[in-house]
């Protein structure tokens, strides 16, 4: 069986549906997980959907992805703007990465305009809400299919 896509979610994403719904929407992270799993299945992919408030745990999962995952979809939350450790782990993982944000980070506070994750990602989606995860799956599916043909 093909390796799963790791869908990794950073700090405070466990609060979706409660935290600032005017920015992040009313769907919960469990709602997002179900949407992602259903869409992945329709593409013939499997996912390992995870969330942590701990930077170290995210780094460990990213390192694990090097051998256990076909790719990574990452919503690093606030760590996007602060974590060189996550960037280093993504670079070392050597699997395709898509960066996802529910909100448009460029319409928010200036400190959110910089991403440490982006240099390791082949694609970045922001501002599409939970649909961004589905678009990320589509992009990753296309990337994995193209890699399999070459």
MOHU-V687940 format. One record per pair of residues at least 12 apart in sequence whose ideal C-beta (glycine too) atoms are under 7 Angstrom apart, sorted by the first residue. I is the first residue (numbers start at 0). GAP is how many residues later the second one is. Records with the same first field share a line. If there is no record, write none. Layout:
I=GAP + GAP
This chain:
1=68
2=65 + 66 + 67
3=42 + 43 + 44 + 65 + 66
4=35 + 40 + 42 + 64 + 65 + 66 + 68 + 135
5=42 + 55 + 59 + 63 + 66
6=29 + 40 + 41 + 42 + 66 + 126
7=42 + 50 + 53 + 64 + 66
8=20 + 41 + 42 + 66
9=42 + 48 + 65 + 66 + 67 + 68 + 69
10=42 + 66 + 67 + 68
11=65
12=16 + 38 + 62 + 64
13=15 + 37
15=12 + 13 + 16
22=80
23=78 + 79
24=77 + 104 + 105
26=103
28=22
31=98 + 101
32=16
34=95 + 98 + 99
35=13 + 97 + 98 + 101
36=12
38=95 + 98
39=97
42=94 + 98
44=92 + 96
54=24 + 28 + 30 + 31
57=18 + 21 + 28
58=26 + 27 + 30
61=24 + 27 + 28 + 31
62=26 + 29 + 30
64=28 + 30
65=26 + 27 + 28 + 29
68=26
69=25 + 74
70=24 + 25 + 26 + 69 + 73
71=21 + 23 + 25
72=25 + 27 + 60 + 63 + 64 + 67
73=23 + 25 + 26 + 43
74=25 + 26
75=41
79=35 + 36 + 37
80=30 + 31 + 33 + 34 + 35
81=34
82=33
83=32
85=30 + 31
86=29 + 30 + 32 + 33
89=27 + 30
90=29
95=26 + 44 + 47 + 48
96=23 + 24 + 25
97=23 + 24 + 25 + 27 + 38 + 41 + 42
98=16 + 18 + 19 + 22 + 25
99=25 + 32 + 33 + 36
100=25 + 31
101=27 + 28 + 30
102=23 + 24
103=22 + 23
104=21
121=21
122=16
